[in-house]
């Protein structure tokens, strides 16, 4: 019996209860990344709708968005641009602050990482509350990117991140969802 793509992805993700704090069900994609078939499925499913659509860049959010984004960029023959926590990029950057559960942090992108009007897809492993993804969307807007979509392997729909991005007019693509998280 062969698994569907969705079932292959679901079965390859490890859930760690009470991490990083009690009550949280942490969705660990390192097991997906270590499974060649599941990893290939995720990359292909993230890239497939955009093949032949002239995507210029993939923007990946630190850190797992680098892994997935790099692979999707390769599949789409696009460039890759990292979005990192403040202080990690060596050249001239654009920075935006965003809210965390207990405070504020900042992320940044190289000012010349995307040229105005370039078609960009934002990629990360998971969307939960959407705070990090919303900050990345704002960064890409500041440097003039044409944001085509934001793509994630996992959606935690009860936390509202997808709805937050869609309210900003960003099309969102997710491969699987875990309800109740």
C-alpha positions in Angstrom: 0.0 0.0 0.0 1.4 3.4 -1.0 0.7 6.5 1.1 -0.8 9.6 -0.3 1.5 12.6 -0.4 -0.4 14.1 2.6 -0.2 10.9 4.6 3.5 10.6 3.8 4.1 14.1 5.2 1.8 13.5 8.3 3.5 10.3 9.1 7.0 11.8 8.8 6.5 14.6 11.4 7.3 13.8 15.0 5.1 15.4 17.7 6.9 16.2 21.0 4.4 16.9 23.8 5.0 19.7 26.3 7.9 21.3 24.4 9.1 24.0 24.8 6.6 24.4 27.6 3.7 22.5 29.1 0.6 22.2 26.9 2.5 22.7 23.6 2.5 20.0 21.0 5.7 20.7 19.1 5.7 19.6 15.5 9.2 18.5 14.7 10.0 18.5 11.0 13.6 17.2 11.4 12.2 13.7 10.9 10.6 14.9 7.6 13.9 16.4 6.5 15.7 13.1 7.3 13.2 11.1 5.3 14.3 11.3 1.6 10.8 10.5 0.2 8.9 12.8 2.6 11.4 15.7 2.0 11.1 15.3 -1.8 7.3 15.2 -1.5 7.3 18.4 0.6 9.7 20.3 -1.8 7.7 19.2 -4.9 4.4 20.0 -3.4 5.6 23.5 -2.3 7.1 24.2 -5.8 4.5 22.5 -8.1 1.9 25.4 -8.4 4.7 27.8 -9.3 6.6 25.9 -11.9 6.9 28.0 -15.1 5.4 31.1 -13.4 8.7 33.1 -13.5 9.4 33.2 -9.8 12.6 35.2 -9.3 13.4 34.5 -5.6 12.5 32.4 -2.7 12.7 34.1 0.7 13.3 31.7 3.5 12.7 32.5 7.2 15.5 31.4 9.6 16.1 28.5 10.1 14.0 25.7 8.7 12.8 28.0 5.9 16.4 28.0 4.7 16.4 24.3 4.2 13.0 24.1 2.5 13.4 27.4 0.6 16.8 26.5 -0.8 15.4 23.2 -2.2 12.3 25.0 -3.6 14.5 27.7 -5.1 16.6 25.0 -6.8 13.4 23.3 -8.1 12.1 26.6 -9.5 15.4 27.8 -10.9 15.1 30.8 -8.7 17.5 32.6 -6.4 17.3 32.4 -2.6 17.3 35.2 -0.1 17.5 34.6 3.7 15.4 36.4 6.2 17.3 36.4 9.5 17.2 37.5 13.1 18.8 40.9 13.6 22.5 41.1 13.6 23.2 38.0 11.5 23.5 39.5 8.0 26.8 41.2 7.1 25.7 43.8 4.6 23.2 46.8 4.4 19.9 45.5 5.8 16.2 46.5 6.2 14.8 45.6 9.6 11.4 45.2 11.1 10.2 44.5 14.7 7.6 41.9 15.5 5.9 40.7 18.6 6.7 37.4 20.4 4.8 35.8 23.1 6.9 37.5 25.7 8.4 40.6 24.1 9.6 41.9 20.7 12.3 40.8 18.3 13.6 42.0 15.0 14.3 40.3 11.7 16.1 41.6 8.6 16.9 41.1 5.0 19.7 42.5 2.8 18.5 45.7 1.2 19.7 44.4 -2.2 18.4 40.8 -1.6 15.4 41.4 -3.9 15.0 44.0 -6.6 11.8 46.0 -6.8 9.2 44.1 -8.8 10.8 40.7 -8.5 8.3 37.8 -8.0 9.0 36.2 -4.6 7.6 33.3 -2.6 8.0 33.3 1.2 8.8 29.9 2.7 8.9 28.5 6.2 8.2 25.1 7.8 5.2 26.1 9.9 2.7 28.9 10.4 1.2 29.2 13.8 0.3 32.7 15.1 1.7 34.3 11.9 3.9 37.0 13.7 7.1 36.0 12.1 5.6 35.5 8.7 3.8 38.8 8.9 7.1 40.5 9.7 8.7 38.8 6.7 5.9 40.0 4.5 6.4 43.6 5.7 10.2 43.3 5.1 9.6 42.0 1.5 7.1 44.9 0.9 9.7 47.4 2.2 12.2 46.4 -0.5 9.6 46.3 -3.3 9.1 42.5 -3.8 6.0 41.3 -5.6 4.9 38.7 -3.0 3.3 35.9 -5.0 2.5 33.6 -2.0 3.6 32.4 1.4 4.1 28.7 1.7 4.4 26.4 4.7 4.5 22.6 5.2 2.4 22.8 8.4 -0.5 25.0 9.3 -1.8 25.2 12.9 -5.1 26.8 11.9 -6.4 27.3 15.5 -3.7 29.8 16.1 -4.8 32.1 13.2 -1.6 32.8 11.3 -3.0 31.8 7.9 -6.0 34.1 8.4 -3.6 37.0 9.4 -1.6 36.7 6.2 -4.7 36.3 4.0 -6.1 39.5 5.6 -3.0 41.2 4.3 -3.8 40.0 0.8 -1.2 37.3 0.8 -2.1 34.0 -0.8 -1.2 31.1 1.6 -0.3 27.6 0.6 0.1 24.9 3.3 0.5 21.1 2.8 -0.9 19.7 6.0 -2.6 21.0 9.1 -2.7 19.9 12.7 -6.0 21.1 14.4 -6.1 22.1 18.0 -2.6 23.4 18.3 
